[in-house]
Amino acid sequence: MLLGPLSNTGLTAIQRGLNRVDQASDQIAKASMSPDVEGRPTDLIKPIVELSKADLETQAAVKLLQAEDETIERLLDVKA
């Protein structure tokens, strides 16, 4: 199967989302294991927001790939 520019864009966005999840989950894991310098719990807001962003980015990329797939199917149906 040949990948078009939309497929490449969608796959790149999914990869970016997965990388963002990796980074955020790593920050959360490290934060839960060690308090900050003053002994307070580490702020988890930023990594949790990053997880949410990654989820939205990945969902959007999947929708892009689905739309491209549906468009190709319609084009093939018209030609058939």
VENVEN-V870842 format. One record per residue. N is the residue number from 1. SS is DSSP state (helix for helix, strand for strand, loop for the rest). PSI is psi as a letter, one per 30 degrees, with the letter a starting at -180 (NA if undefined). OMEGA is omega in degrees with one decimal (999 if undefined). Layout:
BEGIN
n=N ss=SS psi=PSI omega=OMEGA
n=N ss=SS psi=PSI omega=OMEGA
END
This chain:
BEGIN
n=1 ss=loop psi=k omega=177.6
n=2 ss=loop psi=k omega=178.8
n=3 ss=loop psi=k omega=177.1
n=4 ss=loop psi=a omega=-178.6
n=5 ss=helix psi=e omega=178.3
n=6 ss=helix psi=e omega=177.8
n=7 ss=helix psi=e omega=179.2
n=8 ss=helix psi=e omega=178.7
n=9 ss=helix psi=e omega=180.0
n=10 ss=helix psi=e omega=-179.7
n=11 ss=helix psi=e omega=177.2
n=12 ss=helix psi=e omega=179.1
n=13 ss=helix psi=e omega=177.1
n=14 ss=helix psi=e omega=179.0
n=15 ss=helix psi=e omega=177.4
n=16 ss=helix psi=e omega=178.6
n=17 ss=helix psi=e omega=178.9
n=18 ss=helix psi=e omega=176.8
n=19 ss=helix psi=e omega=179.2
n=20 ss=helix psi=e omega=177.2
n=21 ss=helix psi=e omega=178.5
n=22 ss=helix psi=e omega=-177.6
n=23 ss=helix psi=e omega=-178.3
n=24 ss=helix psi=e omega=-179.9
n=25 ss=helix psi=e omega=175.8
n=26 ss=helix psi=e omega=178.3
n=27 ss=helix psi=e omega=179.8
n=28 ss=helix psi=e omega=180.0
n=29 ss=helix psi=e omega=179.4
n=30 ss=helix psi=e omega=-178.9
n=31 ss=helix psi=e omega=-178.2
n=32 ss=helix psi=f omega=-178.1
n=33 ss=helix psi=f omega=-176.8
n=34 ss=loop psi=k omega=176.0
n=35 ss=loop psi=l omega=178.5
n=36 ss=loop psi=a omega=-173.8
n=37 ss=loop psi=e omega=-176.6
n=38 ss=loop psi=g omega=177.2
n=39 ss=loop psi=g omega=178.4
n=40 ss=loop psi=l omega=175.3
n=41 ss=loop psi=k omega=-179.9
n=42 ss=loop psi=k omega=-179.7
n=43 ss=loop psi=k omega=-178.2
n=44 ss=loop psi=g omega=-175.8
n=45 ss=helix psi=e omega=-176.4
n=46 ss=helix psi=e omega=179.8
n=47 ss=helix psi=e omega=177.9
n=48 ss=helix psi=e omega=175.5
n=49 ss=helix psi=e omega=178.0
n=50 ss=helix psi=e omega=176.1
n=51 ss=helix psi=e omega=179.0
n=52 ss=helix psi=e omega=177.3
n=53 ss=helix psi=e omega=179.9
n=54 ss=helix psi=e omega=178.3
n=55 ss=helix psi=e omega=-179.8
n=56 ss=helix psi=e omega=179.9
n=57 ss=helix psi=e omega=-179.8
n=58 ss=helix psi=e omega=177.3
n=59 ss=helix psi=e omega=179.0
n=60 ss=helix psi=e omega=180.0
n=61 ss=helix psi=e omega=178.1
n=62 ss=helix psi=e omega=178.0
n=63 ss=helix psi=e omega=176.7
n=64 ss=helix psi=e omega=179.5
n=65 ss=helix psi=e omega=178.0
n=66 ss=helix psi=e omega=179.0
n=67 ss=helix psi=e omega=178.4
n=68 ss=helix psi=e omega=179.3
n=69 ss=helix psi=e omega=179.1
n=70 ss=helix psi=e omega=178.9
n=71 ss=helix psi=e omega=178.8
n=72 ss=helix psi=e omega=178.0
n=73 ss=helix psi=e omega=179.1
n=74 ss=helix psi=e omega=179.3
n=75 ss=helix psi=e omega=178.7
n=76 ss=helix psi=e omega=177.2
n=77 ss=helix psi=e omega=179.5
n=78 ss=helix psi=e omega=-179.5
n=79 ss=helix psi=f omega=-175.7
n=80 ss=loop psi=NA omega=999
END
